[in-house]
Structures are given as structure tokens and as C-alpha cells.
Amino acid sequence: MLVVESEATTRDEEPSSKSRLGQALSPLSSKAGRAYCLRVSKSLVATHGIELNVVDEVDGPLVVLCHGFPELAFSWRRQVPALVAAGYRVLAPDMRGYGLSSVPLAIEDYDIVALCEDMCGLLDAFGERSAVFVGHDWGAIVVWQLAVLYPERVTAVAGLSVPFCRERLSHRPRSSASDGATTSTSFGSSSPV
């Protein structure tokens, strides 16, 4: 278990050890009194030909948090304790190319379809059929596209800080490179595979 400090969990009084939040927090000494830090389980998960560094926290209905550019799963450190306290299981991956996750060299390996397939692979790796997906910045675009390409994997979707652009979403799956066709990438633009 890695202990990650989170201002959202700092309290003047100790949380009840019977509560979900109390079970997920551990006391630390602090100049301002007692502070509490979320105990976070981290692992590398193999999916879609890469490895994603993933924060995995407790049990309950699943929420997957997708960060934006140039961020990491750490960007969600203040939201994870609140979601845990509300009874949710939280997965927050370092997205492809960020942090401790794999960094493919080919530009094509970062198209929107590959990013969506990473999220489906993440669900498969944790034995989940679907989840609520929350994305911030570039992560919002990924989760919106995920809901279009793989609606059966998305229970609900929330995009933060980026306006929704319906006309830019792709309804076309990635085609194979051998057929010379094109595929829809980020914002629905067409480019060679």
C-alpha cells in the first residue's frame, strides 16, 4: 500500500474506523494536529498491448477517473477520498504515455480508439463489465468517445472542463492497417491508419 497525502482527507478529528472512509484512511502526525492520508493500492495492469499504472481503491460500484493533459492519476487525489466515502470503488489510471504507464513510440498508438480500448481492457483486467467514467480535459474527450464506441461498457459518463461536441464524436471503429482504409481519430478527423 502506498500512502498518498490528500488535503480532502485532512480533519481535526479522527474519522470513525467503522466508516468506509475511516477504514481507507490512516493517521499521520502534522504540525496542525492530526492529518489523515488515503491508503492507495497501485498496480501495473496489462491491457491492449501496454501496461497502465492504476490506483485501485476499495469495493462498490466502479468509477474510472481519466486524467487530462499533462496530468497523472495523482490529479484525482482530492476526489478519490470523497468517492470512497460515498461507497464507490475507484480506478484512476495513468493514461497511455503518462507517468508509470507504457509509452508507445508510434503516434498512431495514441489515437482515440486505442485510448478507449485501453479503458475496456482496464475493465476486463479488473473483472468488470461496465463503469461510470469521469474524464477531465483530454480524459473527457476519451470518456465521451468511449460511450459512443462501447456503450455497453459505460454506465454513465461525465466530462469536466471541456465542452461536449457531439458532431465530433466518431461512430466508426478502427480499421485494420492492411486494408488501407482510414479511421476516425480524435475529434472525428480522418487520417490513415
C-alpha positions in Angstrom: 0.0 0.0 0.0 1.3 3.4 -0.9 0.2 6.3 1.3 -0.7 9.4 -0.7 -1.4 12.7 1.1 -4.7 14.3 0.2 -6.0 17.6 1.5 -9.5 16.4 1.1 -8.9 13.9 3.9 -7.3 16.3 6.4 -9.5 16.5 9.5 -9.4 17.9 13.0 -11.0 14.8 14.4 -10.4 11.2 13.7 -12.9 9.6 11.3 -14.8 6.6 12.6 -13.0 3.3 12.0 -16.4 1.8 11.2 -16.9 4.1 8.2 -15.6 3.3 4.7 -13.5 6.5 4.8 -12.2 5.7 8.2 -11.1 2.2 7.0 -9.3 3.7 4.0 -7.5 6.4 6.0 -4.5 6.2 8.3 -3.4 8.9 10.8 -0.2 10.8 10.3 1.4 13.4 12.5 1.0 17.0 11.4 2.0 20.4 12.7 -1.6 21.5 12.5 -2.8 18.4 14.5 -3.7 15.1 13.1 -3.8 14.6 9.4 -5.1 11.6 7.5 -3.9 10.1 4.3 -5.7 7.8 1.9 -4.1 4.4 1.6 -4.0 3.7 -2.1 -3.3 0.4 -3.8 -1.4 0.8 -7.0 -0.6 -1.8 -9.7 0.5 -2.2 -13.3 -2.2 -3.7 -15.4 -1.6 -5.3 -18.8 -4.2 -4.1 -21.3 -4.3 -3.7 -25.1 -0.6 -4.4 -25.6 0.6 -1.9 -22.9 0.8 -1.6 -19.1 -1.2 1.0 -17.2 -0.3 2.2 -13.8 -3.6 2.2 -11.8 -4.8 3.4 -8.5 -7.4 0.9 -7.2 -9.4 1.8 -4.1 -11.9 -0.3 -2.1 -15.2 -2.0 -3.3 -18.5 -0.8 -4.5 -19.9 0.4 -7.8 -17.0 1.2 -10.1 -15.9 4.8 -11.1 -13.0 5.2 -13.5 -11.2 8.6 -13.5 -9.4 9.5 -16.7 -7.0 12.4 -16.4 -6.2 15.1 -18.9 -3.0 16.6 -20.5 -0.4 16.8 -19.0 -1.6 15.1 -15.8 -1.5 11.8 -13.9 -3.8 9.7 -11.8 -2.4 11.8 -9.0 -4.6 14.6 -10.3 -7.6 12.9 -8.8 -6.1 12.7 -5.2 -8.8 15.0 -3.8 -11.7 13.3 -5.5 -10.8 9.7 -4.6 -11.5 10.0 -0.8 -14.9 11.6 -1.4 -15.9 8.8 -3.9 -14.6 6.2 -1.4 -16.6 7.8 1.4 -19.7 7.7 -0.8 -19.3 4.0 -1.3 -17.6 3.7 -4.7 -14.7 1.7 -5.9 -12.3 3.9 -7.8 -9.8 3.2 -10.6 -7.6 6.0 -11.7 -5.0 5.0 -14.4 -2.1 7.0 -15.6 -3.3 7.1 -19.2 -1.2 5.6 -22.0 2.1 7.6 -22.4 1.9 9.2 -18.9 3.6 8.5 -15.5 4.5 4.9 -14.9 2.2 3.6 -17.8 3.7 2.3 -21.0 4.9 4.9 -23.6 4.4 3.5 -27.1 6.6 5.2 -29.7 4.2 5.3 -32.7 2.0 8.3 -32.9 -0.9 6.0 -34.2 -0.8 4.3 -30.8 -2.3 7.3 -29.2 -5.5 7.7 -31.3 -8.9 7.9 -29.6 -9.8 4.3 -30.4 -6.6 2.9 -28.8 -7.3 5.0 -25.7 -10.9 3.7 -25.5 -9.7 0.2 -25.9 -7.3 0.7 -23.0 -10.3 1.6 -20.8 -12.2 -1.5 -21.9 -9.1 -3.6 -21.2 -8.8 -2.0 -17.8 -12.4 -3.1 -17.0 -11.6 -6.6 -18.3 -8.4 -6.8 -16.1 -10.5 -6.0 -13.0 -13.3 -8.3 -14.0 -15.9 -5.5 -14.5 -18.4 -5.3 -17.3 -19.1 -1.6 -17.1 -18.3 1.5 -15.0 -19.1 5.2 -14.5 -16.4 7.1 -16.4 -15.3 10.6 -15.4 -12.8 12.5 -17.6 -11.0 15.8 -17.2 -9.6 17.8 -20.1 -8.4 15.2 -22.7 -9.8 12.5 -20.5 -13.3 14.0 -21.0 -12.9 13.5 -24.8 -11.8 9.9 -24.2 -14.8 9.0 -22.0 -17.3 10.6 -24.4 -15.9 8.6 -27.3 -15.8 5.5 -25.1 -19.6 5.9 -24.6 -20.1 6.1 -28.3 -17.8 3.2 -29.3 -18.5 0.9 -26.4 -21.9 1.9 -24.8 -22.3 -1.5 -23.1 -19.1 -0.7 -21.1 -20.3 2.7 -19.8 -22.9 3.0 -17.0 -22.6 6.8 -17.0 -20.2 9.4 -18.3 -19.1 12.8 -17.0 -16.8 15.3 -18.8 -15.1 18.0 -16.8 -13.8 21.4 -18.1 -14.2 20.7 -21.8 -17.4 21.4 -23.7 -19.2 18.4 -25.3 -19.0 18.4 -29.1 -21.5 15.8 -30.4 -20.7 16.3 -34.1 -17.0 15.5 -33.4 -17.6 12.0 -32.0 -16.8 9.0 -34.1 -19.1 6.1 -34.7 -16.6 4.2 -36.8 -14.4 1.6 -35.3 -10.7 1.4 -36.1 -10.0 -0.4 -39.4 -7.1 -2.8 -39.9 -3.9 -1.3 -41.3 -3.7 -3.9 -44.0 -6.8 -2.7 -45.9 -5.5 0.8 -46.5 -8.7 2.3 -45.1 -8.9 5.3 -42.8 -10.1 5.6 -39.3 -11.6 8.3 -37.2 -9.3 9.6 -34.6 -9.6 12.4 -32.0 -12.5 14.8 -32.7 -13.6 12.5 -35.6 -11.0 13.7 -38.0 -10.0 11.1 -40.6 -6.4 10.0 -41.1 -4.6 7.0 -42.5 -4.0 4.1 -40.1 
